[in-house]
């Protein structure tokens, strides 16, 4: 079993870089896919040791979907069986990376498409503690689910070849749902390890609203969330289910912007732009000139 790691960068902080450098203690090959338009010299310098790192500068933001496809295809070309894909600000908790790697090494995963850790959202006050999560496990150290986020997940590259890859129409947002839907359609399992944890941030700000945890997103992210919801529903859903998914999801997004977000007018205008762009078949990266 040959396993590598792929990290997608976009203007990383020094802390992000330092965390990524630590992974070389556990994994021999780390691919660094840099979406930064004008990368600081500290980035290529940090990953100049070709024994451990393969630095892939794009000098343009190619989006998450293309980044993941390029990473998977590069790993396949180099003879790897699995690639653990990471966002730059995601961090494995303690021995969690080793737990994930050992699970892959010690199990027959022929019918598995993705193996993922449990996600601990750092800025969610309502999050259960890791101790509480572990206490609720019993003897069930893994379970099958319908979808996971790509960050921290190990992609079975043999399974990847059966899919059409990550749909680059999304650019960012909902591409993980789409990929997992492909795996579900192919009857390939998605496994979560209940004793492996990944620390992850969500949104630009979170608040506890009447016991409900809400994450606010910036104006551009709201564009992608709205537009990609329409695309995903048309791609996979039909009839009343498609209508409910689109209407309720969009209504919820708009209501939360109006009542709880900052920059309300800009975000509503951007949602209107997302609707019209989707109607015109404008996908992938947002173009402000259209």
C-alpha positions, 0 to 999 in steps of 0.5 A: 500500500503506497500512500501520499499526501496532497495539500492545496495552498492559497496564501498560506500563513507561516503557521499553515506552512509549519503544520504542513512541514510536520507531515514529513515525519509520517509520510514520505511524499507530500504534494504541494499544490499552490493556488496562490497568484503571487506566492511569497518566496518563503513558500517554495523555499519551505518545500524545497526538499525534493526528497519529501515535497513536490511543489506544484505552483500554479500562479493562479487560483485554479479552484479546489476541484482542479487542484484535487484532480491534478493531485489525484492524477499526479499520485496515480502517475507516481504509483500511489494507491491512496492520497490524503487531501488536505486544506492548508488550515486543517490539522490532524489531532495528535496521533490521528494521522497514524490511526488513519494510515494504519486503518488503510494498511490493515484492512481490505478496502477494495469496495471503499472510495474514501476513508475520513477522520471525524471533523472537529470544528474549532470555532463551533461552541456547540462541538462535543469534546473529543473525550465525549465523542470517544466515550460514545463510540463503544466498540464501533471504531468506524461507520459508513456514511453518505458523504464527507469533506475532502480535507483529511480524507484518504482517497482510494485512487483505484476507486477514483478511476471509476468516477469522473473525478471532481467536477470542475464546474464547482470551482469551490463548494459542494464538490465534495458532495458531488464526488461522494454522490458518485461513490454512492452511485457506484456502491463504493463505501465512505468510511469515517474513523471514529477514533481519528480527528481533524481540526477544521475551521468553518466560515469567517465567523460563527454564532450560536443562534437560539441553540443553533450553530451558524457560520457566516461566509463572505460575499464570494463564498455565498455566490458559490454556495447559491450557484452550486446548489442549483447545479448540484440539484439539477445534476442529481435530483428530480421532481419534488426532491429537487424543488425542496432542496433548491427552494428550502436551501436557498430560502434559508441562505437568504433569511440568514443573510438578511437577519444575521450577516454583515454586508447584507446588500452585497451578499444579496446582489451576489446571490442574484448574480449567482442565479443569473450566471447559472441560468446562463451556464456560467460555471467554474470560477466567478467572473466579475466582468460578466 
